């Protein structure tokens, strides 16, 4: 099971721009790394460029310049970003860097002094200025028309919907607030207008993302609603598409979202970053340290919506983590019985306060704990999926080829969760179809079924 979406380029992500490149039209390529929030930024940049008359190239050789949207959350992500910049320089030579790693311009130019420009995260105007300087626009007002749905780097039938930027948490292992700032929520009307346009364009699933989805709107002074995510979720649920909530912190008011899931307005799926279960570890992380209350909340959610799917990610090998603390995490996982689980081994990140904590765990111990954690998570997933054999589930079709249809249930987010495969009677299916299947086989992370 992957932990993050794959690196995305226009050719891999099937960039949706329905036009042919006209003669003399300047063309820009895009490499988009990291999380779905960065992918949304890439889509916005490409949409703005398309509106100015630029074409979008699906390969390096056809581009007049390449934008690399970087990730800088972990040291491994920084290394991956530097590798991507280097590849773009080798294959094209004219590279503009943006994104989270762009907040450290000296780090980038120290490794790649030939880049044309470096801008930070969500600095759209600066990116456009850099593109204008490198490749002047040459719009044709009679030809260059912006599609009403903009540019999408995901398949037609689902789309990420970013509702806020930044974060007010101060987790010691994270530098995202330093890179992206404090919480800034988009106006609800703007979010709903974008969602309506996406659904009108054929999107069947809206993937709601932010750094802290359950805190949406709490940065507004004088707001009418104490927790604006609640009316927003209900309004999104009226649009007729699947609505999936990501990055939901387990605040008490999250319980008020569960009835919307039981009603069918929002998918019965919560993506919650618990990170750990031992009180002392959570305190060293500067995270809420009440894992027993979390178990009570999970029980309450399941009581109100028995079909709910719970997804989370955890960090093992955090500084100071003892064997006893790690065992507490395994025992908690046994009790919680989460449906979808990802895990990271702790890494130092430049600028993170956790770097200075005592008791850093040796890499071999981190790797061993990661293996034990994933073995536990896999056994839970395998048992939960085996229990679905013989049941009927609604699935959305992601892809159809000569061998079968790759689908997802309501319990599966694209790229990070499992799939359901149909290998018989699939010939009339197409991406975006929502059909009912009977499950007849299961593995650790995936299902197989037949159209009911």
Buried (B, 14 or more C-beta within 10 A) or exposed (E): BEEBBEBBBBEEBBBBBEEEBEEEBBBBBBBBBBBBBBBBBBBBBBBBBBBBBBBBBBBBEEBBBBBBBBBBBBEEBBEBBBEBBBBBBEBBEBBBBBBBBBBBBEBBBEBBEEBBBBBBBBBBEBBBBBBBEBBEBEEEEEEBEBBEBBBBBBBBBBBBBBBBBBBEBEBBBBBBBEBBBEBBBBEBEEBBEBBBBBBEBEBBBBBBBBBBBBBBBBBBEEEEEEBBBBEBBBBBBEBEBBBBBBBBBBBEBBEBBBBBBBEEBBBBBBBBBBBBBBBBBBBBBBBBBEBEEBBEBBEEBBEBBEEBBBBBBBBBBBBBBEEEBBEBBBEBBEEBEBBBBBBBBBBBBEEBBBBEBEEBBEEEBBBBBBEBBBEBBBEBBBEBBBEBBEEEBEBBBBBBEEEBBBBBBBBBBBBBBBBBBBEEEBEEBEBBBBBEBEBEBBBBBBBBBBBE
